[in-house]
């Protein structure tokens, strides 16, 4: 897609904004909504990056959020366990989706390469028939000239 870099940049920017939201919003009122919003970035990144890269990004992001918990900026760390597991589950499920479609794409590529080989074989056969046809046409013209003269 032509906007790949833009989507990746926007999703990383959204991750930073999510971390800032967790830091600045009151935890008692908004809980960890910024952390929940990171799911949007996970989905956007899964469109273009591999599962390994997405899990690494989420692990760094989760480490930043957990760092806030360890430095007692966030008080409800019990809730972070469930949220972290859900976000990692989403990242892994997006990676699983990628793996399934990679196998399907490989099957399609095999079929396309087979069809290309068939087309090349047909082109070669047609070229042979055309050369044979031109030889026969020349022979017919030669015999016609003999009979006409």
N, CA and C of each residue as an Amber inpcrd file, in Angstrom:
protein
   447
   0.8370000  -1.1810000   0.0000000   0.0000000   0.0000000   0.0000000
   0.8790000   1.2390000   0.0000000   0.3640000   2.2940000  -0.5420000
   1.1620000   3.4910000  -0.7100000   1.3150000   4.3050000   0.5700000
   0.5130000   4.0800000   1.5730000   0.6000000   4.8550000   2.8140000
   1.1370000   4.0300000   3.9810000   1.9730000   3.0650000   3.7070000
   2.5000000   2.1660000   4.7300000   3.2870000   2.9290000   5.7900000
   4.1920000   3.7960000   5.3670000   5.0170000   4.5360000   6.3130000
   4.1650000   5.4600000   7.1780000   3.1440000   6.0450000   6.5920000
   2.2600000   6.9330000   7.3470000   1.4930000   6.1860000   8.4280000
   0.9960000   5.0050000   8.0940000   0.2410000   4.2190000   9.0700000
   1.1480000   3.7580000  10.2060000   2.3590000   3.3210000   9.8550000
   3.2980000   2.8910000  10.8950000   3.6790000   4.0650000  11.7890000
   3.9590000   5.2240000  11.1850000   4.2940000   6.4100000  11.9770000
   3.1330000   6.8060000  12.8860000   1.9190000   6.8040000  12.3460000
   0.7450000   7.1810000  13.1370000   0.5130000   6.2010000  14.2830000
   0.7390000   4.9220000  14.0370000   0.5100000   3.9480000  15.1050000
   1.5520000   4.0870000  16.2180000   2.8100000   4.3630000  15.8570000
   3.8140000   4.6170000  16.8950000   3.4970000   5.8960000  17.6600000
   3.0520000   6.9140000  16.9400000   2.6570000   8.1710000  17.5930000
   1.4750000   7.9310000  18.5290000   0.5580000   7.0860000  18.1040000
  -0.6020000   6.7560000  18.9330000  -0.1780000   5.9820000  20.1800000
   0.8350000   5.1220000  20.0420000   1.3550000   4.4110000  21.2130000
   1.9450000   5.3920000  22.2260000   2.7000000   6.3690000  21.7340000
   3.2690000   7.3780000  22.6380000   2.1640000   8.2060000  23.2990000
   1.1480000   8.5580000  22.5320000   0.0320000   9.3080000  23.0970000
  -0.7210000   8.4690000  24.1290000  -0.8280000   7.1710000  23.8880000
  -1.4930000   6.2860000  24.8480000  -0.7130000   6.2250000  26.1570000
   0.6100000   6.1340000  26.0510000   1.4330000   6.1070000  27.2610000
   1.3210000   7.4370000  28.0110000   1.2920000   8.5350000  27.2700000
   1.1350000   9.8450000  27.9080000  -0.2350000   9.9500000  28.5730000
  -1.2540000   9.3920000  27.9340000  -2.5980000   9.4390000  28.5300000
  -2.6430000   8.6540000  29.8370000  -1.9670000   7.5110000  29.8720000
  -1.9230000   6.7330000  31.1100000  -1.2240000   7.5370000  32.2030000
  -0.1900000   8.2590000  31.8120000   0.5780000   9.0260000  32.7960000
  -0.2080000  10.2400000  33.3040000  -0.8710000  10.9640000  32.4100000
  -1.4820000  12.2370000  32.7860000  -2.9220000  12.1320000  33.2810000
  -3.6950000  11.1550000  32.8230000  -5.0930000  11.0560000  33.2360000
  -5.1840000  10.4580000  34.6370000  -6.2020000  10.8630000  35.3560000
  -6.3980000  10.3440000  36.7130000  -6.7870000   8.8750000  36.6390000
  -6.0670000   8.0900000  37.3920000  -6.2890000   6.6430000  37.3450000
  -7.6300000   6.2490000  37.9400000  -8.0930000   6.9590000  38.9590000
  -9.3660000   6.6160000  39.6020000 -10.5480000   6.8590000  38.6790000
 -10.4440000   7.8510000  37.8070000 -11.5480000   8.1900000  36.9140000
 -11.4690000   7.4200000  35.5950000 -10.3000000   7.4180000  34.9690000
 -10.1530000   6.8670000  33.6210000  -9.5110000   5.4810000  33.5980000
  -9.1160000   4.9750000  34.7620000  -8.4220000   3.6920000  34.8690000
  -7.1900000   3.7270000  33.9630000  -7.0460000   2.7740000  33.0810000
  -5.8930000   2.7310000  32.1870000  -6.3660000   2.7800000  30.7340000
  -7.1910000   3.7680000  30.4250000  -7.7810000   3.8590000  29.0760000
  -6.7300000   4.0190000  27.9860000  -5.6580000   4.7100000  28.2950000
  -4.5860000   4.8380000  27.3070000  -3.9700000   3.4970000  26.9720000
  -3.8700000   2.6540000  27.9710000  -3.3290000   1.3130000  27.7530000
  -4.2880000   0.4980000  26.8950000  -5.5640000   0.6770000  27.1120000
  -6.5660000  -0.0220000  26.2920000  -6.5310000   0.4880000  24.8590000
  -6.2700000   1.7780000  24.6910000  -6.2320000   2.3570000  23.3430000
  -5.0510000   1.8270000  22.5340000  -4.0760000   1.2450000  23.2090000
  -2.9240000   0.6930000  22.4940000  -3.3260000  -0.4640000  21.5880000
  -4.4800000  -1.0550000  21.8240000  -4.9590000  -2.1440000  20.9730000
  -5.1320000  -1.6430000  19.5320000  -5.5510000  -0.4010000  19.3720000
  -5.7140000   0.1760000  18.0280000  -4.3700000   0.1850000  17.3120000
  -3.3200000   0.5840000  18.0250000  -1.9900000   0.5890000  17.4160000
  -1.5200000  -0.8100000  17.0770000  -1.8370000  -1.7740000  17.9250000
  -1.4510000  -3.1620000  17.6460000  -2.0940000  -3.6300000  16.3470000
  -3.3440000  -3.3190000  16.1700000  -4.0420000  -3.7390000  14.9540000
  -3.4580000  -3.0270000  13.7340000  -3.1830000  -1.7190000  13.8560000
  -2.6100000  -0.9810000  12.7230000  -1.2140000  -1.4970000  12.3810000
  -0.4110000  -1.7850000  13.3910000   0.9340000  -2.3010000  13.1280000
   0.9030000  -3.6990000  12.5370000  -0.0990000  -4.4820000  12.8990000
  -0.1660000  -5.8550000  12.3930000  -0.4270000  -5.8970000  10.8900000
  -0.8940000  -4.8050000  10.3210000  -1.1180000  -4.7730000   8.8830000
   0.1940000  -4.7920000   8.1060000   1.2620000  -4.2370000   8.7110000
   2.5030000  -4.0630000   7.9660000   3.7290000  -4.7230000   8.5800000
   3.7290000  -4.9840000   9.8770000   4.9100000  -5.5410000  10.5310000
   4.7000000  -7.0130000  10.8470000   5.7880000  -7.7010000  11.0820000
   5.6890000  -9.1140000  11.4260000   5.3130000  -9.2690000  12.8950000
   4.9130000 -10.4760000  13.2550000   4.4640000 -10.7430000  14.6200000
   5.5810000 -10.4690000  15.6220000   6.7930000 -10.8380000  15.2770000
   7.9320000 -10.6380000  16.1740000   8.1040000  -9.1510000  16.4980000
   8.0080000  -8.2990000  15.4840000   8.1770000  -6.8620000  15.7000000
   7.0400000  -6.2770000  16.5280000   5.8290000  -6.7560000  16.2880000
   4.6820000  -6.2460000  17.0400000   4.7920000  -6.6200000  18.5110000
   5.1610000  -7.8690000  18.7800000   5.2930000  -8.2950000  20.1700000
   6.4090000  -7.5160000  20.8700000   7.4950000  -7.2340000  20.1530000
   8.5680000  -6.4260000  20.7460000   8.0980000  -5.0150000  21.0750000
   7.3590000  -4.4180000  20.1670000   6.8470000  -3.0610000  20.4060000
   5.9070000  -3.0620000  21.6040000   5.0220000  -4.0420000  21.6600000
   4.0740000  -4.1230000  22.7730000   4.8010000  -4.4020000  24.0850000
   5.8400000  -5.2170000  24.0370000   6.5930000  -5.4850000  25.2650000
   7.2740000  -4.2140000  25.7810000   7.8510000  -3.4150000  24.8820000
   8.4570000  -2.1550000  25.3130000   7.4020000  -1.1940000  25.8430000
   6.2610000  -1.1450000  25.1610000   5.1760000  -0.2750000  25.6130000
   4.6630000  -0.7250000  26.9840000   4.4840000  -2.0270000  27.1330000
   4.0170000  -2.5550000  28.4240000   5.0580000  -2.3230000  29.5100000
   6.3300000  -2.4040000  29.1490000   7.3790000  -2.1320000  30.1320000
   7.3140000  -0.6850000  30.6100000   6.9870000   0.2270000  29.7050000
   6.8510000   1.6340000  30.1100000   5.6690000   1.8020000  31.0630000
   4.5590000   1.1460000  30.7500000   3.3760000   1.2530000  31.6160000
   3.6620000   0.5900000  32.9690000   4.2990000  -0.5850000  32.9420000
   4.6200000  -1.2600000  34.1900000   5.6580000  -0.4720000  34.9850000
   6.5270000   0.2390000  34.3010000   7.4720000   1.1160000  34.9920000
   6.7500000   2.1960000  35.7880000   5.6650000   2.7010000  35.2080000
   4.8470000   3.6700000  35.9460000   4.2500000   3.0210000  37.1870000
   3.9010000   1.7570000  37.0710000   3.3610000   1.0460000  38.2310000
   4.4210000   0.8000000  39.2930000   5.6170000   0.4740000  38.8570000
   6.6870000   0.2100000  39.8210000   7.1530000   1.4780000  40.5360000
   7.0620000   2.6100000  39.8440000   7.4360000   3.8790000  40.4770000
   6.2500000   4.5360000  41.1710000   5.1690000   3.7560000  41.3270000
   3.9640000   4.1500000  42.0470000   3.2620000   5.3670000  41.4530000
   3.4200000   5.5640000  40.1590000   2.6190000   6.5600000  39.4480000
   1.2320000   5.9770000  39.2290000   1.1830000   4.6700000  38.9500000
  -0.0830000   3.9510000  38.8320000  -0.2590000   3.0970000  40.0840000
  -1.4540000   3.0970000  40.6220000  -1.7170000   2.3620000  41.8700000
  -2.3760000   1.0070000  41.6350000  -3.1710000   0.8830000  40.5880000
  -3.9280000  -0.3540000  40.3570000  -3.1350000  -1.3120000  39.4700000
  -2.0710000  -1.8680000  40.0050000  -1.2340000  -2.7600000  39.2050000
  -1.8650000  -4.1390000  39.0070000  -2.7820000  -4.5310000  39.8720000
  -3.4670000  -5.8220000  39.6690000  -4.2480000  -5.8170000  38.3680000
  -4.8360000  -4.6820000  38.0630000  -5.5980000  -4.5660000  36.8260000
  -4.6670000  -4.5990000  35.6130000  -3.4340000  -4.1510000  35.7790000
  -2.4820000  -4.1540000  34.6620000  -2.1420000  -5.5650000  34.1930000
  -2.1910000  -6.5330000  35.0880000  -1.8800000  -7.9110000  34.6920000
  -2.8690000  -8.3920000  33.6320000  -4.1380000  -8.1900000  33.8720000
  -5.1640000  -8.6100000  32.9060000  -5.0590000  -7.8080000  31.6120000
  -4.8290000  -6.5090000  31.7480000  -4.7390000  -5.6740000  30.5460000
  -3.5370000  -6.0610000  29.6940000  -2.4110000  -6.3200000  30.3350000
  -1.2100000  -6.7170000  29.5980000  -1.4260000  -8.0480000  28.8990000
  -2.0390000  -8.9920000  29.5770000  -2.2730000 -10.2960000  28.9440000
  -3.2290000 -10.1740000  27.7600000  -4.2150000  -9.3140000  27.8610000
  -5.1560000  -9.1320000  26.7460000  -4.4500000  -8.5030000  25.5530000
  -3.6340000  -7.4890000  25.7960000  -2.9380000  -6.8330000  24.6840000
  -1.9550000  -7.7990000  24.0280000  -1.2480000  -8.5870000  24.8270000
  -0.3390000  -9.5690000  24.2410000  -1.1040000 -10.6480000  23.4780000
  -2.2660000 -11.0400000  23.9780000  -3.0910000 -12.0100000  23.2770000
  -3.5330000 -11.4660000  21.9180000  -3.8890000 -10.1870000  21.8830000
  -4.2890000  -9.5770000  20.6130000  -3.1110000  -9.5530000  19.6490000
  -1.9220000  -9.1980000  20.1420000  -0.7360000  -9.1740000  19.2780000
  -0.4320000 -10.5600000  18.7210000  -0.5350000 -11.5760000  19.5610000
  -0.2600000 -12.9410000  19.1090000  -1.3380000 -13.4120000  18.1330000
  -2.5870000 -13.0360000  18.3690000  -3.6460000 -13.4520000  17.4430000
  -3.4710000 -12.7870000  16.0820000  -3.0180000 -11.5390000  16.0700000
  -2.7400000 -10.8860000  14.7930000  -1.5680000 -11.5780000  14.0910000
  -0.5880000 -12.0060000  14.8550000   0.5320000 -12.7450000  14.2780000
   0.0870000 -14.0900000  13.7350000  -0.8120000 -14.7490000  14.4390000
  -1.3550000 -16.0230000  13.9660000  -2.0900000 -15.8280000  12.6490000
  -2.8380000 -14.7440000  12.5570000  -3.5420000 -14.3930000  11.3240000
  -2.5280000 -14.2280000  10.1850000  -1.4000000 -13.5870000  10.4900000
  -0.3430000 -13.3960000   9.4890000   0.2230000 -14.7370000   9.0410000
   0.4670000 -15.6330000   9.9820000   1.0470000 -16.9390000   9.6550000
   0.0940000 -17.7430000   8.7700000  -1.1850000 -17.7200000   9.0840000
  -2.1690000 -18.4540000   8.2870000  -2.2110000 -17.9080000   6.8680000
  -2.2060000 -16.6070000   6.7290000  -2.2800000 -16.0140000   5.3960000
  -0.9630000 -16.1340000   4.6380000   0.1560000 -16.2780000   5.3510000
   1.4300000 -16.4950000   4.6710000   1.3970000 -17.8440000   3.9660000
   0.8600000 -18.8610000   4.6190000   0.7590000 -20.1830000   3.9950000
  -0.1830000 -20.1300000   2.7930000  -1.2890000 -19.4160000   2.9390000
  -2.2370000 -19.2840000   1.8350000  -1.6000000 -18.5290000   0.6700000
  -0.8360000 -17.4940000   0.9770000  -0.1810000 -16.7210000  -0.0750000
   0.8710000 -17.5690000  -0.7730000   1.5670000 -18.4090000  -0.0340000
   2.5630000 -19.2860000  -0.6510000   1.9000000 -20.2640000  -1.6180000
   0.7240000 -20.7730000  -1.2660000  -0.0190000 -21.6590000  -2.1710000
  -0.4070000 -20.9120000  -3.4450000  -0.8760000 -19.6760000  -3.2810000
  -1.2570000 -18.8750000  -4.4400000  -0.0500000 -18.5670000  -5.3160000
   1.0950000 -18.2930000  -4.7130000   2.3050000 -18.0310000  -5.4810000
   2.7290000 -19.2610000  -6.2680000   2.5680000 -20.4390000  -5.6800000
   2.8950000 -21.6800000  -6.3750000   1.9970000 -21.8620000  -7.5900000
   0.7210000 -21.5920000  -7.4140000  -0.2300000 -21.7160000  -8.5220000
   0.1020000 -20.7200000  -9.6230000   0.4230000 -19.4840000  -9.2470000
   0.7440000 -18.4560000 -10.2380000   2.0070000 -18.8260000 -11.0130000
   3.0250000 -19.3180000 -10.3150000   4.2590000 -19.7010000 -11.0200000
   4.0000000 -20.8840000 -11.9590000   3.1560000 -21.8240000 -11.5460000
   2.8040000 -22.9510000 -12.4100000   2.0870000 -22.4570000 -13.6600000
   1.1580000 -21.5290000 -13.4890000   0.4220000 -20.9890000 -14.6400000
   1.3620000 -20.2170000 -15.5680000   2.3320000 -19.5110000 -14.9910000
   3.3000000 -18.7890000 -15.8320000   4.1220000 -19.7660000 -16.6640000
   4.5110000 -20.8850000 -16.0540000   5.2430000 -21.9060000 -16.7960000
   4.3920000 -22.4640000 -17.9310000   3.1050000 -22.6660000 -17.6740000
   2.2110000 -23.1550000 -18.7240000   2.1020000 -22.1470000 -19.8630000
   2.0050000 -20.8680000 -19.5210000   1.9010000 -19.8280000 -20.5460000
   3.1780000 -19.7950000 -21.3880000   4.3390000 -19.9030000 -20.7410000
   5.6030000 -19.9200000 -21.4840000   5.6760000 -21.1270000 -22.4120000
   5.2190000 -22.2890000 -21.9370000   5.2130000 -23.4890000 -22.7750000
   4.2870000 -23.3000000 -23.9740000   3.1340000 -22.6850000 -23.7500000
   2.2050000 -22.4280000 -24.8570000   2.8020000 -21.4340000 -25.8480000
   3.4920000 -20.4190000 -25.3600000   4.1230000 -19.4480000 -26.2610000
   5.1850000 -20.1160000 -27.1220000   5.9500000 -21.0110000 -26.5050000
   6.9760000 -21.7430000 -27.2580000   6.3240000 -22.6250000 -28.3170000
   5.2570000 -23.2910000 -27.9450000   4.5460000 -24.1530000 -28.8950000
   3.9440000 -23.3370000 -30.0270000   3.3830000 -22.1860000 -29.7030000
   2.7950000 -21.3170000 -30.7340000   3.8760000 -20.8100000 -31.6690000
   5.0300000 -20.4350000 -31.1180000   6.1330000 -19.9740000 -31.9690000
   6.5700000 -21.0830000 -32.9180000   6.6360000 -22.3200000 -32.4340000
   6.9860000 -23.4580000 -33.2990000   5.9560000 -23.6720000 -34.3870000
   4.6830000 -23.5900000 -34.0280000   3.6200000 -23.7550000 -35.0200000
   3.6370000 -22.6210000 -36.0400000   3.9330000 -21.4110000 -35.6160000
   4.0050000 -20.2790000 -36.5430000   5.1410000 -20.4710000 -37.5460000
   6.2830000 -20.9440000 -37.0500000   7.4060000 -21.1670000 -37.9830000
   7.0630000 -22.2900000 -38.9620000   6.4060000 -23.3420000 -38.4760000
   5.9810000 -24.4330000 -39.3500000   4.9560000 -23.9390000 -40.3630000
   4.0440000 -23.0790000 -39.9020000   3.0180000 -22.5190000 -40.7700000
   3.6440000 -21.6600000 -41.8580000   4.6250000 -20.8620000 -41.4930000
   5.2500000 -20.0170000 -42.5170000   5.9980000 -20.8700000 -43.5420000
   6.6090000 -21.9810000 -43.0740000   7.2810000 -22.8990000 -44.0080000
   6.2870000 -23.5260000 -44.9670000   5.1450000 -23.9600000 -44.4740000
   4.1020000 -24.5570000 -45.3130000   3.5510000 -23.5160000 -46.2790000
   3.3630000 -22.2760000 -45.7960000   2.8570000 -21.2060000 -46.6670000
   3.8280000 -20.9280000 -47.8060000   5.0960000 -20.9070000 -47.5180000
   6.1030000 -20.6850000 -48.5650000   6.0790000 -21.8250000 -49.5860000
   5.9230000 -23.0500000 -49.1070000   5.8650000 -24.1950000 -50.0060000
   4.6290000 -24.1260000 -50.8950000   3.4900000 -23.7130000 -50.3260000
   2.2510000 -23.5720000 -51.1060000   2.4310000 -22.5050000 -52.1700000
   3.0660000 -21.3850000 -51.8130000   3.2940000 -20.3010000 -52.7790000
   4.2040000 -20.7880000 -53.9230000   5.2040000 -21.5840000 -53.5640000
   6.1300000 -22.0980000 -54.5770000   5.3890000 -23.0170000 -55.5360000
   4.5370000 -23.9130000 -55.0190000   3.7740000 -24.8210000 -55.8860000
   2.7450000 -24.0640000 -56.7120000   2.1520000 -23.0390000 -56.1640000
   1.1870000 -22.2490000 -56.8910000   1.8670000 -21.5560000 -58.0660000
   3.0610000 -21.0330000 -57.8480000   3.8020000 -20.3660000 -58.9290000
   4.1320000 -21.3680000 -60.0450000   4.4530000 -22.6060000 -59.6360000
   4.7570000 -23.6360000 -60.6320000   3.5570000 -23.9230000 -61.5120000
   2.3960000 -24.0720000 -60.8490000   1.1910000 -24.4270000 -61.6050000
   0.6570000 -23.2600000 -62.4160000   0.8470000 -22.0510000 -61.9400000
   0.3450000 -20.8840000 -62.6570000   1.2130000 -20.6200000 -63.8900000
   2.5050000 -20.8450000 -63.8340000   3.3630000 -20.5230000 -64.9750000
   3.5130000 -21.6230000 -65.9650000
